[in-house]
Amino acid sequence: ETGVTQSPTHLIKTRGQQVTLRCSSQSGHNTVSWYQQALGQGPQFIFQYYREEENGRGNFPPRFSGLQFPNYSSELNVNALELDDSALYLCASSLGAGTYNEQFFGPGTRLTVL
Amino acid sequence: GQQLNQSPQSMFIQEGEDVSMNCTSSSIFNTWLWYKQDPGEGPVLLIALYKAGELTSNGRLTAQFGITRKDSFLNISASIPSDVGTYFCAGLPYNTDKLIFGTGTRLQVFP
């Protein structure tokens, strides 16, 4: 059974640029949740995708957007990057949505915005 | 964004000592979870709690779901070097699977 994988591992961008982060969910999982973890903080929920549809969103601006594909992998896109977007971006996959199902986290993508 | 209050922020202990940390919220949660995160990795679930008052163990780890449903506690007994890492609580409000995380407790264990 393959775990959650994310790419790239690290990324450096400059302010105003756009970035795409990728996540492959664990085999059999149909739900992907994305979190932003600033240095020294706990993860903050960005949004969740269930069967290719957005299923809930945290307190993040519209320049944070996402996609989920038929194979349940997912992308997180961030436009007009700001310095405060520098963080570890985690995705987590689970089976089902709406009630608690254990979420399995990937290792994250470390984004640095200069 | 909302985060749960977790304390202490960091702990420096000697191998063999017991550890206690807690997490509080201003709102009620239906589920409390405890995670451990090692550097360069994502959080890994340690214990899940589903009922007020529930006490659950996982090896040397014991966690409790507070009676008020606004807090939770994690204890680690007889700490060992591999316990080093950052521990996060997370709560789930009613009928949702959108996790709200605590601010983390960084644990250092000295031999």
Interface residues (C-beta under 8 A of the other chain):
Chain A: V4 T31 S33 Y35 G40 Q41 G42 P43 Q44 F45 Q48 G56 G58 N59 L90 A92 S94 A97 G98 T99 Y100 N101 E102 Q103 F105 G106 P107 G108
Chain B: G1 Q3 L4 Q6 N30 T31 G40 E41 G42 P43 V44 L45 A48 F88 A90 L92 N95 T96 D97 K98 L99 I100 F101 G102 T103 G104
